[in-house]
Amino acid sequence: MTPVSAFNSGNKKFDAKGLPTRILGKTGLEVPLLGFGLGSRWMGVGDNDKSLEILEHAFNNGMYYWDTAQIYGNSQISSEELTGKLLKSRRKNVILVTKTQERNGDQARASIEQSLKRLQTDYIDIMHVHSIKSVEDAESLGEKGNVYEVLQDLKSQGVIKHIGFTGHTSAEGMKRAAELYDFEVMMIALNHKVSGGKEKFEEHAVPYAYKKGIGVVSMKVVRPRETVAGLEPSELIRYALSNDYFSIANIGIDSVKVLNENLQIAKNFTPMSESEKTDIQARLTPFFEHKNLEWMQEGYVDGTELHRFMA
């Protein structure tokens, strides 16, 4: 199987404006190296018009993979509603990703219907089950009347084009979800350590998903800067994209300045050598072993204004 790090050069359904692209697993979707995360950083800008200007600038420069969720938002508006304001005039030119955190089928269907209304669209390109927390959680998804059944039904109707799942808590849980179901995309965090030991996302869950044909998206890519001094965003983005199994790095952006810097990283991307990867893994050790990562805390809600300012 050819590693996804080999750039795609086929016909382009979407316009990456010169950004390198890859194929997202068995979805067949051609994606730019960078996705636009529409969670806490974007929603925390504080000025919704400014947030839309940043997103529009990203789109005009080839970032057409937009990742939001039903629970993302700030005190003024949900991320889906804000995204919908720009999406409606660009729908056919955007790969739209959103998520449901519901496990019960009826509740999941209701949340997806709400997402469609907020986003002002009649279909979702990729719908994720949000935040797999354990093996038991993964195994419950396919129980009769639960979320996986609803996702399959909506996919058969064309309301959902592809289904996936996300997680940053349990490597075993993520692998179990990949084993049990016909998911097409997995979005997963970089490695880190919890009280029970290191969660081997990169070594364990990611290769398994890739070998099954699941497109793998990295998240929390730049977060190590918050706990480890001396790391540059360019290094962290290059590290994530140099893993042969990742198709795209999904990154939250809160300013045009940061956006332009990230665009240059993507345009000039060259994979790290094995020695470079070994070096940065050593430097990332304090992050991997950090026991107080924000998203591992009780009460953490991903993609909201609330946790943006949590210690």
N, C-alpha and C positions, 0 to 999 in steps of 0.2 A: 504494500500500500504506500502510495507516495505521500510523504509528510505534507501537511497543509502549509508549511513554511515555504513551499514552492509557490511562487506567485502565479495567479491565474491570468491567462492571456486570451481567453475566449471572448465570444460576443457579450457585450455589456448591456444588460437590461436597464441598469441604473448608471448614473453619471458620477464617477468618483473624482472627476476634475483632476486627474493625474495622480491621485493617491494610489499606492499599490493595493491590490485586492487579492482575496483568497476565496475559495469555495467553502461554505459552511456545511461540511459533512453531507449527509444524504438529503438535506433540504435542496441542494443544488443552487442555493442562493449565492450570488457573488457579493461579498461584503468588503468594505474598506478595512484597512488595518485597525482603525479606531472607530468605536461606536460612541454615540453621545448619550451619556447617562443622565436621565432627567429626574434624578433623585435629590438628595439633600443639598448638594453643592449648588446645583442650578436653582432649586427652589429657595435657597437661602440668600440669593442675590439681594432680595429686599425690594426690588422694583420689577414688577411683572413685565412691563414694556421692555426694560433692559434685558430681562431673561430671554424674551422673544427675539430681540436683536442679536443676542449671542447665538441662539439656535439658528436663526436665519443665516448668519455669517458662516456658521458651520456647514449648513446645507449647501450654501453657495460655493463652498470650498471642498465639496465631495463627501461630507459626513452625512450620509443618508440613512444610516442605521440608528434609529431612535428607540431608546429603551426606557420605558416608564413602568408604572405599576398602579394598581387600584388604590393602594394606601399611601402613595407618595403625595406630598403636598406641603403647604405652609398655612399660616393662619388666615390667609386671604382666599386661597383657591387650591383645588387639587392639581397635581401635575398633569393628569389626563385632560382636564378642562383647559389648562393653559396650553398644553401641546396641541389640542384640537383647534385652537384659534389659528395656528400656523399650518397645521396639517391639512385642513380642508381644501386649500388651494394647491396642494402638492402631493395629494394622496398617492397617486400612481407612481410617484418618483421617490417614495420613502419606504424602507423596510421598517414596519411598525411592530414593536415588541411591547407587550404589557404582561401583567401577572395577576393571578388571583391567589390570595392566601387561604381561601376556603377549602376545606376538605369534604364537607357535606355537599352532595351533588346539587340539591336545590339552591343552597346558598351560593355555590360556585356559579351556577347558571345566572342567578340574579346579579351577582357582582360583574359577570362578563357583559350582561345586558346594560348595566350601568356604565361600564367602560366604553362600550360602543357609542352610547349617547354622549358621554363626555367628550370623546375623541372625534365626534361628528363623522363617523365612518360606519360602513356596514360589514367590514371584515378586519381581522387582525392577522398579520403575517406570521407572528410567532406568539403563542400564548403559553406562558410558563406557570407551572405550579410553584408558588413562591416559598422558598426557604424550607427545604427538607432538613429536619432536625435530628433524625435518628433512623436506624434500621426499621424500627416499629412504625415510625411515621411513613417511611417509604412503602412498607408493606400494606398499610391501610389505604393507600390511594386507590388501589384497584378493587376494593371491596364493593359489593353491589350497592348502588345508590350513592357512591362517592364520586369525587371530582374527575377521576380518569375516565369514567364512563361518560360523563358529560362532555369532556373535551373531545372524545372520539365521536360522539354524536354531532357536535358542532363542526367538527372537521369534515364529517361526511356531508354536511349541508353547505360547506364552503365558507362558513362564517369564520372559521379558523383555518389557516393554511398549513401551519406546522405547530407541533406541541413540544414543549420542553419543560425543564425544571431548574431551579436554582438552589444554592446552599453555601453556607460558610461555617457550618457547625460540626458536621460529622462526615469524615471521608467514607466510612463504612455505609452510612445512610445514603450517600450520593451514589456509591457503587451499586448498592442494592436497587435503587430506583432505575439505574441504567440496565441492570440485569433483568428486572421483572417486566418492563414495559417497552412499548415501541416509541420511545421518545426520540426526537430528532435533534434536539439542542440541549446542551447543559451549560449553564453559567455558574462558575465556581471560583472561590477565592484562592489566593495563594496560600501556601502552607502557613500554619501557625500551631502553637502548642496550647493545649487545654490541660486541666488538672490531671486527666488520665494519661497524658502523653502527647506526642506530636501527631497532629492530624495530617496524614500523608496524602493530601489532595493531588499534588503534582506527580507523585510516584505511584499512586494507587488508583484513585478514582478516575483521573484524567486519561491515562493510557487505556484503561478498560473501555471507557466510553468511546474513545477515538477508534479503537479496534472494532467496535460494533457499528461504526459509521456515524456516530453522533457528532454533530458539530460542537466544538468546545469554545466557549467564550470565557475570558478571564475577567475578574472584577477585583476590587480592592487593590488595584495594581500600584497606585501611588501612595496608598495609606502608610506604608512603612516609614515615610518621612516624618510622620507624626510621633513616632516612638524611637527612631534611630537617627542620630545626627549624621550629617555628611553625605547623605544619599541625594542624588540629583534625579529629578523626574525623567530625564532622558535615559538614564541608566535603568531605572525601574521599568519604563515602558519597553525599552529594548530587551530587557531580561524576559518580560512576559511574552513578547512576540518572538523571542528566539527559541522558545519551547516548541518543538516540532508538532505538538498536538493542538496548540491553540490557533484558531482561525483569526480571532479578533480580540482586542482589549477594549472593554467597555469602561469609559472614564467620565466621571462627573466634572463639569467645567463651570466656573463661576465668573469668568471675565474674558473679554476679547483677547487680552494680552496672553493669558494662559492658553487659550484656544490656538492662537497663532503659533505659540511655541510648540504645542503638541502637533500641529499640522506640519511644521518643519521636521519634527522628529520622524513622523510617518513618511514624509516625502523622501527623506534622506536615509531611511532605515536600512541598516545592514545587520544581519544576524550576528550575535556574539559568538566568539570562538569558545571552545570548551574551557579553555583557561580563564577567559573572561567570566563565564558563567560560574565556574568554581570560585572565583574571587568574590563575586557579588553574593553568592550563597553564603560564604563565610561572613561577609559584612552584614547579611540579613539575619544571621543567627539570633541577635537580640530581639528581632521582630518575631521570628518563628517561635521563640521561647517566651515571649511576653505573655504574662498571665492576666493582664488587664486590658486586653484589646476591647475597644468600644463595642464591637458587634457581638462580643461574648458575654456582655453584661445582662443581668436580669432586667427586663423592661425595655430592652433595646427595640426600637422600631425602625426598620431600614427605610431610608429614602425620605425621611420627614425632617422638617425644620427643627423639631424638638431635639433630636440627638446630635444635630450639627454642633451644638455647643456643650455637649456632655464631656466630662473629663475622661 
